[in-house]
Amino acid sequence: MSEAAPAPTAELPPLTPGTLYLVATPIGNLEDITLRALRVLRECDVVAAEDTRHSARLLQHYGIRKPLISCFKFNEARRSEAILERLARGEKVALVTDAGSPGISDPGERVVRAARAAGYRVEAVPGPCALVAALTVSGLPTDEFHFVGFLPHKSGARRKRLEALGGVPGTLVLYESPFRIQRLLEELAEVCPEREVVLARELTKKFEEVLRGRPAELLERARQRPLKGEFVVLVSGPAHPACPSPEDSVA
């Protein structure tokens, strides 16, 4: 008896002309990209990228050849006009950033706002996101969290922001660079010394590491061994009385 032929694969719908596709890309491990994301990148007309050189390497890795245009923090407003012109011609535009989901502490928000205001379709192609990856492995409560992205660079403004966030319920999630992580831990040790803090660095990469402890404990580790890579920092909620609320903060 001969084997039954495999069931035919349903034909996937084509991309919609005049649509802006927000394509999530790997945050480290190149395998962390969805089949749909790869199809959109293959079938779109142009890729708007935060760093065209970085995205070119990703496309090359998957054997995809597409024209690339830059769309980064300092040209996003101007580039939005060019993208709208392409959408008006019926082009399918894929927007990507260096890592993760466009618009999450990365360029994309202005382009999306402009495209929607002009009446064009915007479609998310979900995938990797550093804040979600870190939150799920942190061991901290995930039922309620508050994402603040990057804090102000200046110490005084950053300290005030942390104090203002002292009474926010749920887990606090923020991004930080390796150049400011030690200073951030010093400020957390002063503002909320008894909170539990999780440092998730180099997520999905070879040297991925998740460190957990009180701010002072993590600060001591950072002083003994410099911590490299981009960080997702998570801080437990305001359950401990030693953590000041906004009313207790010093102006």
Residue pairs with C-beta under 8 A, 6 or more apart in sequence:
12 39
14 43
15 21
15 40
15 43
15 44
15 92
16 92
16 121
16 123
17 90
17 91
17 92
18 87
18 88
18 90
18 91
18 92
18 120
18 121
19 87
19 92
19 93
19 120
19 121
19 122
19 123
20 83
20 87
20 93
20 95
20 111
20 112
20 115
20 120
20 121
20 122
20 123
21 40
21 44
21 92
21 93
21 94
21 95
21 123
21 124
21 125
22 95
22 101
22 102
22 103
22 108
22 112
22 122
22 123
22 124
22 125
23 37
23 40
23 41
23 94
23 95
23 96
23 102
23 125
23 127
24 33
24 34
24 37
24 100
24 101
24 102
24 125
24 126
24 127
24 128
24 129
25 33
25 37
25 55
25 58
25 96
25 97
25 98
25 99
25 100
25 127
25 128
26 32
26 33
26 58
26 99
26 128
26 204
27 99
27 100
27 128
27 129
27 130
27 133
27 203
27 204
28 99
28 202
28 203
28 204
28 205
28 208
29 204
29 205
30 58
30 61
32 127
32 128
32 204
33 62
33 127
33 128
34 125
34 126
34 127
36 125
37 125
37 127
38 62
38 64
40 94
40 125
41 47
41 59
41 62
41 64
41 66
41 94
41 96
42 64
42 66
43 92
44 66
44 92
44 93
44 94
45 66
45 67
45 86
45 91
45 92
45 93
46 66
46 67
46 68
46 69
46 86
46 91
46 93
46 94
47 55
47 59
47 66
47 67
47 68
47 69
47 93
47 94
47 95
47 96
48 68
48 69
48 70
48 71
48 79
48 83
48 93
48 94
48 95
48 96
48 111
49 55
49 56
49 68
49 69
49 70
49 71
49 95
49 96
49 97
50 70
50 71
50 72
50 73
50 96
50 97
50 98
50 106
50 107
51 70
51 72
51 98
52 68
52 69
52 70
54 98
55 68
55 96
55 98
56 68
58 96
59 65
59 66
59 68
66 94
69 79
69 82
70 79
71 79
71 83
71 95
71 107
71 111
72 107
73 107
76 107
76 108
76 110
76 111
77 110
79 111
80 110
80 111
80 114
80 115
81 114
83 93
83 95
83 111
83 114
83 115
84 114
84 115
84 118
84 120
86 93
87 93
87 115
87 118
87 120
94 125
95 102
95 108
95 111
96 102
97 106
97 107
97 108
98 106
99 106
99 128
99 130
100 106
100 128
100 129
100 130
101 124
101 126
101 127
101 128
101 129
102 108
102 112
103 109
103 112
104 129
104 131
104 149
105 149
105 150
105 175
112 122
115 122
116 122
128 204
130 175
130 200
130 203
130 230
130 232
131 147
131 173
131 175
131 232
133 200
133 203
133 204
133 232
134 173
134 198
134 200
134 203
134 210
134 232
134 234
135 142
135 145
135 171
135 173
135 232
135 234
136 142
137 200
137 210
138 171
138 198
138 200
138 210
138 212
138 234
139 198
139 212
140 171
140 196
140 198
140 234
140 236
141 170
141 171
141 236
141 237
142 171
143 170
144 169
144 170
144 171
144 237
145 170
145 171
145 172
145 173
146 165
146 168
146 169
146 170
146 171
146 172
146 173
147 173
147 174
148 161
148 165
148 172
148 173
148 174
149 174
149 175
150 174
150 175
150 176
151 158
151 161
151 162
151 174
151 176
151 184
152 158
152 161
153 180
155 183
155 187
158 184
158 187
159 187
159 190
159 191
160 249
162 187
162 188
162 191
162 192
163 191
163 244
163 246
163 249
163 250
164 246
164 249
165 172
166 191
166 192
166 238
166 243
166 244
166 245
166 246
166 248
166 249
167 238
167 245
167 246
167 247
168 237
168 238
169 237
169 238
170 237
171 234
171 235
171 236
171 237
172 234
172 235
172 236
172 237
173 232
173 233
173 234
174 232
174 233
174 235
175 230
175 231
175 232
175 233
176 184
176 230
176 231
176 233
177 230
177 231
178 201
178 226
178 227
178 228
178 229
178 230
178 231
181 199
181 222
181 227
181 231
181 233
182 219
182 222
182 223
182 227
184 233
185 197
185 215
185 218
185 219
185 222
186 215
186 219
188 195
188 197
188 215
188 235
189 214
189 215
189 216
189 219
191 243
191 244
192 215
192 235
192 238
192 240
192 242
192 243
192 244
193 214
193 215
193 216
193 242
193 243
194 214
194 240
194 242
194 243
195 214
195 215
195 235
195 236
195 240
195 243
196 212
196 213
196 214
196 235
196 236
197 212
197 213
197 214
197 215
197 218
197 233
197 234
197 235
197 236
198 210
198 211
198 212
198 233
198 234
198 235
199 209
199 210
199 211
199 212
199 218
199 227
199 231
199 232
199 233
200 208
200 209
200 210
200 231
200 232
200 233
200 234
201 208
201 209
201 210
201 211
201 227
201 228
201 229
201 230
201 231
201 232
202 208
202 209
202 228
202 229
202 230
203 232
205 229
207 229
211 218
211 221
211 227
213 221
221 227
238 245
